[in-house]
């Protein structure tokens, strides 16, 4: 299995924490995005409305 993720926008954990409360977070950073965590993990963040579309 490949460890490559889809070419999604990527930000650092600190940038995510600093800006998640911004009103324009999704238009500026994208939806979904990959978060590079300090512990070495890569997390995918997706806003709930987009997730709901996938569940239908």
mmCIF file of the N, C-alpha and C atoms, coordinates in Angstrom:
data_MODEL
# 
_entry.id   MODEL 
# 
loop_
_atom_site.group_PDB 
_atom_site.id 
_atom_site.type_symbol 
_atom_site.label_atom_id 
_atom_site.label_alt_id 
_atom_site.label_comp_id 
_atom_site.label_asym_id 
_atom_site.label_entity_id 
_atom_site.label_seq_id 
_atom_site.pdbx_PDB_ins_code 
_atom_site.Cartn_x 
_atom_site.Cartn_y 
_atom_site.Cartn_z 
_atom_site.occupancy 
_atom_site.B_iso_or_equiv 
_atom_site.pdbx_formal_charge 
_atom_site.auth_seq_id 
_atom_site.auth_comp_id 
_atom_site.auth_asym_id 
_atom_site.auth_atom_id 
_atom_site.pdbx_PDB_model_num 
ATOM 1   N N  . UNK A 1 1  ? 0.845   -1.191 0.000  1.00 0.00 ? 1  UNK A N  1 
ATOM 2   C CA . UNK A 1 1  ? 0.000   0.000  0.000  1.00 0.00 ? 1  UNK A CA 1 
ATOM 3   C C  . UNK A 1 1  ? 0.886   1.247  0.000  1.00 0.00 ? 1  UNK A C  1 
ATOM 4   N N  . UNK A 1 2  ? 0.555   2.173  -0.831 1.00 0.00 ? 2  UNK A N  1 
ATOM 5   C CA . UNK A 1 2  ? 1.324   3.408  -0.943 1.00 0.00 ? 2  UNK A CA 1 
ATOM 6   C C  . UNK A 1 2  ? 1.065   4.319  0.256  1.00 0.00 ? 2  UNK A C  1 
ATOM 7   N N  . UNK A 1 3  ? 2.106   5.001  0.691  1.00 0.00 ? 3  UNK A N  1 
ATOM 8   C CA . UNK A 1 3  ? 1.960   5.951  1.793  1.00 0.00 ? 3  UNK A CA 1 
ATOM 9   C C  . UNK A 1 3  ? 1.651   7.356  1.282  1.00 0.00 ? 3  UNK A C  1 
ATOM 10  N N  . UNK A 1 4  ? 1.558   7.523  -0.027 1.00 0.00 ? 4  UNK A N  1 
ATOM 11  C CA . UNK A 1 4  ? 1.241   8.829  -0.596 1.00 0.00 ? 4  UNK A CA 1 
ATOM 12  C C  . UNK A 1 4  ? -0.232  9.131  -0.414 1.00 0.00 ? 4  UNK A C  1 
ATOM 13  N N  . UNK A 1 5  ? -0.528  10.339 -0.018 1.00 0.00 ? 5  UNK A N  1 
ATOM 14  C CA . UNK A 1 5  ? -1.905  10.796 0.095  1.00 0.00 ? 5  UNK A CA 1 
ATOM 15  C C  . UNK A 1 5  ? -2.263  11.573 -1.160 1.00 0.00 ? 5  UNK A C  1 
ATOM 16  N N  . UNK A 1 6  ? -3.537  11.750 -1.381 1.00 0.00 ? 6  UNK A N  1 
ATOM 17  C CA . UNK A 1 6  ? -3.972  12.560 -2.515 1.00 0.00 ? 6  UNK A CA 1 
ATOM 18  C C  . UNK A 1 6  ? -3.363  13.949 -2.391 1.00 0.00 ? 6  UNK A C  1 
ATOM 19  N N  . UNK A 1 7  ? -3.175  14.627 -3.502 1.00 0.00 ? 7  UNK A N  1 
ATOM 20  C CA . UNK A 1 7  ? -2.566  15.960 -3.441 1.00 0.00 ? 7  UNK A CA 1 
ATOM 21  C C  . UNK A 1 7  ? -3.526  16.984 -2.833 1.00 0.00 ? 7  UNK A C  1 
ATOM 22  N N  . UNK A 1 8  ? -3.649  16.954 -1.536 1.00 0.00 ? 8  UNK A N  1 
ATOM 23  C CA . UNK A 1 8  ? -4.506  17.889 -0.806 1.00 0.00 ? 8  UNK A CA 1 
ATOM 24  C C  . UNK A 1 8  ? -3.647  18.992 -0.201 1.00 0.00 ? 8  UNK A C  1 
ATOM 25  N N  . UNK A 1 9  ? -4.254  20.143 0.081  1.00 0.00 ? 9  UNK A N  1 
ATOM 26  C CA . UNK A 1 9  ? -3.505  21.192 0.773  1.00 0.00 ? 9  UNK A CA 1 
ATOM 27  C C  . UNK A 1 9  ? -3.001  20.658 2.119  1.00 0.00 ? 9  UNK A C  1 
ATOM 28  N N  . UNK A 1 10 ? -1.789  21.043 2.493  1.00 0.00 ? 10 UNK A N  1 
ATOM 29  C CA . UNK A 1 10 ? -1.163  20.559 3.718  1.00 0.00 ? 10 UNK A CA 1 
ATOM 30  C C  . UNK A 1 10 ? -0.733  21.734 4.571  1.00 0.00 ? 10 UNK A C  1 
ATOM 31  N N  . UNK A 1 11 ? -1.026  21.653 5.887  1.00 0.00 ? 11 UNK A N  1 
ATOM 32  C CA . UNK A 1 11 ? -0.601  22.688 6.823  1.00 0.00 ? 11 UNK A CA 1 
ATOM 33  C C  . UNK A 1 11 ? -0.009  22.017 8.058  1.00 0.00 ? 11 UNK A C  1 
ATOM 34  N N  . UNK A 1 12 ? 0.698   22.794 8.844  1.00 0.00 ? 12 UNK A N  1 
ATOM 35  C CA . UNK A 1 12 ? 1.288   22.275 10.078 1.00 0.00 ? 12 UNK A CA 1 
ATOM 36  C C  . UNK A 1 12 ? 0.228   22.232 11.182 1.00 0.00 ? 12 UNK A C  1 
ATOM 37  N N  . UNK A 1 13 ? 0.517   21.456 12.196 1.00 0.00 ? 13 UNK A N  1 
ATOM 38  C CA . UNK A 1 13 ? -0.378  21.364 13.353 1.00 0.00 ? 13 UNK A CA 1 
ATOM 39  C C  . UNK A 1 13 ? -0.554  22.739 14.004 1.00 0.00 ? 13 UNK A C  1 
ATOM 40  N N  . UNK A 1 14 ? 0.536   23.484 14.133 1.00 0.00 ? 14 UNK A N  1 
ATOM 41  C CA . UNK A 1 14 ? 0.464   24.797 14.771 1.00 0.00 ? 14 UNK A CA 1 
ATOM 42  C C  . UNK A 1 14 ? -0.371  25.772 13.949 1.00 0.00 ? 14 UNK A C  1 
ATOM 43  N N  . UNK A 1 15 ? -0.211  25.734 12.641 1.00 0.00 ? 15 UNK A N  1 
ATOM 44  C CA . UNK A 1 15 ? -1.013  26.614 11.784 1.00 0.00 ? 15 UNK A CA 1 
ATOM 45  C C  . UNK A 1 15 ? -2.496  26.271 11.897 1.00 0.00 ? 15 UNK A C  1 
ATOM 46  N N  . UNK A 1 16 ? -2.811  24.966 11.966 1.00 0.00 ? 16 UNK A N  1 
ATOM 47  C CA . UNK A 1 16 ? -4.196  24.529 12.140 1.00 0.00 ? 16 UNK A CA 1 
ATOM 48  C C  . UNK A 1 16 ? -4.765  25.068 13.448 1.00 0.00 ? 16 UNK A C  1 
ATOM 49  N N  . UNK A 1 17 ? -4.027  24.894 14.546 1.00 0.00 ? 17 UNK A N  1 
ATOM 50  C CA . UNK A 1 17 ? -4.480  25.353 15.861 1.00 0.00 ? 17 UNK A CA 1 
ATOM 51  C C  . UNK A 1 17 ? -4.662  26.876 15.867 1.00 0.00 ? 17 UNK A C  1 
ATOM 52  N N  . UNK A 1 18 ? -3.741  27.583 15.258 1.00 0.00 ? 18 UNK A N  1 
ATOM 53  C CA . UNK A 1 18 ? -3.796  29.047 15.251 1.00 0.00 ? 18 UNK A CA 1 
ATOM 54  C C  . UNK A 1 18 ? -4.959  29.601 14.434 1.00 0.00 ? 18 UNK A C  1 
ATOM 55  N N  . UNK A 1 19 ? -5.439  28.859 13.428 1.00 0.00 ? 19 UNK A N  1 
ATOM 56  C CA . UNK A 1 19 ? -6.407  29.435 12.493 1.00 0.00 ? 19 UNK A CA 1 
ATOM 57  C C  . UNK A 1 19 ? -7.742  28.709 12.383 1.00 0.00 ? 19 UNK A C  1 
ATOM 58  N N  . UNK A 1 20 ? -7.956  27.607 13.095 1.00 0.00 ? 20 UNK A N  1 
ATOM 59  C CA . UNK A 1 20 ? -9.197  26.845 12.943 1.00 0.00 ? 20 UNK A CA 1 
ATOM 60  C C  . UNK A 1 20 ? -10.435 27.675 13.294 1.00 0.00 ? 20 UNK A C  1 
ATOM 61  N N  . UNK A 1 21 ? -10.297 28.633 14.182 1.00 0.00 ? 21 UNK A N  1 
ATOM 62  C CA . UNK A 1 21 ? -11.445 29.454 14.577 1.00 0.00 ? 21 UNK A CA 1 
ATOM 63  C C  . UNK A 1 21 ? -11.713 30.619 13.624 1.00 0.00 ? 21 UNK A C  1 
ATOM 64  N N  . UNK A 1 22 ? -10.854 30.828 12.645 1.00 0.00 ? 22 UNK A N  1 
ATOM 65  C CA . UNK A 1 22 ? -11.056 31.918 11.684 1.00 0.00 ? 22 UNK A CA 1 
ATOM 66  C C  . UNK A 1 22 ? -12.327 31.675 10.874 1.00 0.00 ? 22 UNK A C  1 
ATOM 67  N N  . UNK A 1 23 ? -13.085 32.732 10.642 1.00 0.00 ? 23 UNK A N  1 
ATOM 68  C CA . UNK A 1 23 ? -14.317 32.610 9.855  1.00 0.00 ? 23 UNK A CA 1 
ATOM 69  C C  . UNK A 1 23 ? -14.057 32.139 8.434  1.00 0.00 ? 23 UNK A C  1 
ATOM 70  N N  . UNK A 1 24 ? -12.918 32.519 7.893  1.00 0.00 ? 24 UNK A N  1 
ATOM 71  C CA . UNK A 1 24 ? -12.617 32.161 6.508  1.00 0.00 ? 24 UNK A CA 1 
ATOM 72  C C  . UNK A 1 24 ? -11.646 30.972 6.409  1.00 0.00 ? 24 UNK A C  1 
ATOM 73  N N  . UNK A 1 25 ? -11.602 30.111 7.427  1.00 0.00 ? 25 UNK A N  1 
ATOM 74  C CA . UNK A 1 25 ? -10.656 28.995 7.447  1.00 0.00 ? 25 UNK A CA 1 
ATOM 75  C C  . UNK A 1 25 ? -10.800 28.094 6.224  1.00 0.00 ? 25 UNK A C  1 
ATOM 76  N N  . UNK A 1 26 ? -11.996 27.640 5.938  1.00 0.00 ? 26 UNK A N  1 
ATOM 77  C CA . UNK A 1 26 ? -12.190 26.699 4.827  1.00 0.00 ? 26 UNK A CA 1 
ATOM 78  C C  . UNK A 1 26 ? -11.852 27.306 3.466  1.00 0.00 ? 26 UNK A C  1 
ATOM 79  N N  . UNK A 1 27 ? -12.301 28.526 3.152  1.00 0.00 ? 27 UNK A N  1 
ATOM 80  C CA . UNK A 1 27 ? -11.911 29.096 1.853  1.00 0.00 ? 27 UNK A CA 1 
ATOM 81  C C  . UNK A 1 27 ? -10.407 29.336 1.729  1.00 0.00 ? 27 UNK A C  1 
ATOM 82  N N  . UNK A 1 28 ? -9.754  29.676 2.828  1.00 0.00 ? 28 UNK A N  1 
ATOM 83  C CA . UNK A 1 28 ? -8.323  29.967 2.780  1.00 0.00 ? 28 UNK A CA 1 
ATOM 84  C C  . UNK A 1 28 ? -7.492  28.690 2.709  1.00 0.00 ? 28 UNK A C  1 
ATOM 85  N N  . UNK A 1 29 ? -7.815  27.708 3.550  1.00 0.00 ? 29 UNK A N  1 
ATOM 86  C CA . UNK A 1 29 ? -6.970  26.514 3.670  1.00 0.00 ? 29 UNK A CA 1 
ATOM 87  C C  . UNK A 1 29 ? -7.476  25.321 2.863  1.00 0.00 ? 29 UNK A C  1 
ATOM 88  N N  . UNK A 1 30 ? -8.748  25.268 2.585  1.00 0.00 ? 30 UNK A N  1 
ATOM 89  C CA . UNK A 1 30 ? -9.294  24.164 1.802  1.00 0.00 ? 30 UNK A CA 1 
ATOM 90  C C  . UNK A 1 30 ? -10.127 23.207 2.637  1.00 0.00 ? 30 UNK A C  1 
ATOM 91  N N  . UNK A 1 31 ? -10.803 22.311 1.956  1.00 0.00 ? 31 UNK A N  1 
ATOM 92  C CA . UNK A 1 31 ? -11.650 21.320 2.605  1.00 0.00 ? 31 UNK A CA 1 
ATOM 93  C C  . UNK A 1 31 ? -11.754 20.115 1.673  1.00 0.00 ? 31 UNK A C  1 
ATOM 94  N N  . UNK A 1 32 ? -11.143 19.023 1.991  1.00 0.00 ? 32 UNK A N  1 
ATOM 95  C CA . UNK A 1 32 ? -10.367 18.673 3.180  1.00 0.00 ? 32 UNK A CA 1 
ATOM 96  C C  . UNK A 1 32 ? -8.910  19.136 3.070  1.00 0.00 ? 32 UNK A C  1 
ATOM 97  N N  . UNK A 1 33 ? -8.196  19.034 4.207  1.00 0.00 ? 33 UNK A N  1 
ATOM 98  C CA . UNK A 1 33 ? -6.774  19.364 4.250  1.00 0.00 ? 33 UNK A CA 1 
ATOM 99  C C  . UNK A 1 33 ? -6.033  18.286 5.034  1.00 0.00 ? 33 UNK A C  1 
ATOM 100 N N  . UNK A 1 34 ? -4.738  18.220 4.814  1.00 0.00 ? 34 UNK A N  1 
ATOM 101 C CA . UNK A 1 34 ? -3.882  17.325 5.587  1.00 0.00 ? 34 UNK A CA 1 
ATOM 102 C C  . UNK A 1 34 ? -3.151  18.157 6.626  1.00 0.00 ? 34 UNK A C  1 
ATOM 103 N N  . UNK A 1 35 ? -3.130  17.660 7.861  1.00 0.00 ? 35 UNK A N  1 
ATOM 104 C CA . UNK A 1 35 ? -2.436  18.333 8.949  1.00 0.00 ? 35 UNK A CA 1 
ATOM 105 C C  . UNK A 1 35 ? -1.204  17.505 9.297  1.00 0.00 ? 35 UNK A C  1 
ATOM 106 N N  . UNK A 1 36 ? -0.033  18.111 9.187  1.00 0.00 ? 36 UNK A N  1 
ATOM 107 C CA . UNK A 1 36 ? 1.206   17.458 9.600  1.00 0.00 ? 36 UNK A CA 1 
ATOM 108 C C  . UNK A 1 36 ? 1.390   17.684 11.096 1.00 0.00 ? 36 UNK A C  1 
ATOM 109 N N  . UNK A 1 37 ? 1.228   16.647 11.887 1.00 0.00 ? 37 UNK A N  1 
ATOM 110 C CA . UNK A 1 37 ? 1.325   16.750 13.343 1.00 0.00 ? 37 UNK A CA 1 
ATOM 111 C C  . UNK A 1 37 ? 2.773   16.643 13.813 1.00 0.00 ? 37 UNK A C  1 
ATOM 112 N N  . UNK A 1 38 ? 3.048   17.254 14.962 1.00 0.00 ? 38 UNK A N  1 
ATOM 113 C CA . UNK A 1 38 ? 4.392   17.227 15.534 1.00 0.00 ? 38 UNK A CA 1 
ATOM 114 C C  . UNK A 1 38 ? 4.838   15.810 15.861 1.00 0.00 ? 38 UNK A C  1 
ATOM 115 N N  . UNK A 1 39 ? 3.904   14.923 16.172 1.00 0.00 ? 39 UNK A N  1 
ATOM 116 C CA . UNK A 1 39 ? 4.229   13.544 16.537 1.00 0.00 ? 39 UNK A CA 1 
ATOM 117 C C  . UNK A 1 39 ? 4.541   12.683 15.311 1.00 0.00 ? 39 UNK A C  1 
ATOM 118 N N  . UNK A 1 40 ? 4.512   13.276 14.123 1.00 0.00 ? 40 UNK A N  1 
ATOM 119 C CA . UNK A 1 40 ? 4.840   12.545 12.917 1.00 0.00 ? 40 UNK A CA 1 
ATOM 120 C C  . UNK A 1 40 ? 3.643   11.989 12.163 1.00 0.00 ? 40 UNK A C  1 
ATOM 121 N N  . UNK A 1 41 ? 2.446   12.181 12.696 1.00 0.00 ? 41 UNK A N  1 
ATOM 122 C CA . UNK A 1 41 ? 1.231   11.702 12.037 1.00 0.00 ? 41 UNK A CA 1 
ATOM 123 C C  . UNK A 1 41 ? 0.776   12.695 10.983 1.00 0.00 ? 41 UNK A C  1 
ATOM 124 N N  . UNK A 1 42 ? -0.002  12.202 10.049 1.00 0.00 ? 42 UNK A N  1 
ATOM 125 C CA . UNK A 1 42 ? -0.707  13.050 9.086  1.00 0.00 ? 42 UNK A CA 1 
ATOM 126 C C  . UNK A 1 42 ? -2.191  12.778 9.294  1.00 0.00 ? 42 UNK A C  1 
ATOM 127 N N  . UNK A 1 43 ? -2.926  13.827 9.595  1.00 0.00 ? 43 UNK A N  1 
ATOM 128 C CA . UNK A 1 43 ? -4.375  13.723 9.806  1.00 0.00 ? 43 UNK A CA 1 
ATOM 129 C C  . UNK A 1 43 ? -5.095  14.430 8.676  1.00 0.00 ? 43 UNK A C  1 
ATOM 130 N N  . UNK A 1 44 ? -6.264  13.920 8.337  1.00 0.00 ? 44 UNK A N  1 
ATOM 131 C CA . UNK A 1 44 ? -7.088  14.587 7.338  1.00 0.00 ? 44 UNK A CA 1 
ATOM 132 C C  . UNK A 1 44 ? -8.243  15.264 8.065  1.00 0.00 ? 44 UNK A C  1 
ATOM 133 N N  . UNK A 1 45 ? -8.361  16.566 7.861  1.00 0.00 ? 45 UNK A N  1 
ATOM 134 C CA . UNK A 1 45 ? -9.454  17.342 8.434  1.00 0.00 ? 45 UNK A CA 1 
ATOM 135 C C  . UNK A 1 45 ? -10.464 17.602 7.335  1.00 0.00 ? 45 UNK A C  1 
ATOM 136 N N  . UNK A 1 46 ? -11.737 17.356 7.668  1.00 0.00 ? 46 UNK A N  1 
ATOM 137 C CA . UNK A 1 46 ? -12.817 17.611 6.713  1.00 0.00 ? 46 UNK A CA 1 
ATOM 138 C C  . UNK A 1 46 ? -13.987 18.209 7.488  1.00 0.00 ? 46 UNK A C  1 
ATOM 139 N N  . UNK A 1 47 ? -14.570 19.282 6.976  1.00 0.00 ? 47 UNK A N  1 
ATOM 140 C CA . UNK A 1 47 ? -15.726 19.896 7.617  1.00 0.00 ? 47 UNK A CA 1 
ATOM 141 C C  . UNK A 1 47 ? -16.925 18.964 7.529  1.00 0.00 ? 47 UNK A C  1 
ATOM 142 N N  . UNK A 1 48 ? -17.760 18.985 8.549  1.00 0.00 ? 48 UNK A N  1 
ATOM 143 C CA . UNK A 1 48 ? -18.898 18.079 8.627  1.00 0.00 ? 48 UNK A CA 1 
ATOM 144 C C  . UNK A 1 48 ? -19.825 18.142 7.407  1.00 0.00 ? 48 UNK A C  1 
ATOM 145 N N  . UNK A 1 49 ? -20.177 19.305 6.863  1.00 0.00 ? 49 UNK A N  1 
ATOM 146 C CA . UNK A 1 49 ? -21.066 19.315 5.686  1.00 0.00 ? 49 UNK A CA 1 
ATOM 147 C C  . UNK A 1 49 ? -20.517 18.489 4.515  1.00 0.00 ? 49 UNK A C  1 
ATOM 148 N N  . UNK A 1 50 ? -19.198 18.507 4.317  1.00 0.00 ? 50 UNK A N  1 
ATOM 149 C CA . UNK A 1 50 ? -18.639 17.698 3.246  1.00 0.00 ? 50 UNK A CA 1 
ATOM 150 C C  . UNK A 1 50 ? -18.738 16.210 3.601  1.00 0.00 ? 50 UNK A C  1 
ATOM 151 N N  . UNK A 1 51 ? -18.495 15.871 4.841  1.00 0.00 ? 51 UNK A N  1 
ATOM 152 C CA . UNK A 1 51 ? -18.595 14.479 5.270  1.00 0.00 ? 51 UNK A CA 1 
ATOM 153 C C  . UNK A 1 51 ? -20.017 13.963 5.087  1.00 0.00 ? 51 UNK A C  1 
ATOM 154 N N  . UNK A 1 52 ? -21.003 14.791 5.384  1.00 0.00 ? 52 UNK A N  1 
ATOM 155 C CA . UNK A 1 52 ? -22.404 14.390 5.193  1.00 0.00 ? 52 UNK A CA 1 
ATOM 156 C C  . UNK A 1 52 ? -22.676 14.039 3.735  1.00 0.00 ? 52 UNK A C  1 
ATOM 157 N N  . UNK A 1 53 ? -22.088 14.787 2.810  1.00 0.00 ? 53 UNK A N  1 
ATOM 158 C CA . UNK A 1 53 ? -22.279 14.488 1.389  1.00 0.00 ? 53 UNK A CA 1 
ATOM 159 C C  . UNK A 1 53 ? -21.715 13.110 1.036  1.00 0.00 ? 53 UNK A C  1 
ATOM 160 N N  . UNK A 1 54 ? -20.613 12.735 1.644  1.00 0.00 ? 54 UNK A N  1 
ATOM 161 C CA . UNK A 1 54 ? -20.028 11.423 1.389  1.00 0.00 ? 54 UNK A CA 1 
ATOM 162 C C  . UNK A 1 54 ? -20.890 10.304 1.975  1.00 0.00 ? 54 UNK A C  1 
ATOM 163 N N  . UNK A 1 55 ? -21.617 10.584 3.042  1.00 0.00 ? 55 UNK A N  1 
ATOM 164 C CA . UNK A 1 55 ? -22.417 9.567  3.706  1.00 0.00 ? 55 UNK A CA 1 
ATOM 165 C C  . UNK A 1 55 ? -23.736 9.289  3.004  1.00 0.00 ? 55 UNK A C  1 
ATOM 166 N N  . UNK A 1 56 ? -24.162 10.172 2.130  1.00 0.00 ? 56 UNK A N  1 
ATOM 167 C CA . UNK A 1 56 ? -25.449 10.007 1.445  1.00 0.00 ? 56 UNK A CA 1 
ATOM 168 C C  . UNK A 1 56 ? -25.348 9.077  0.271  1.00 0.00 ? 56 UNK A C  1 
# 
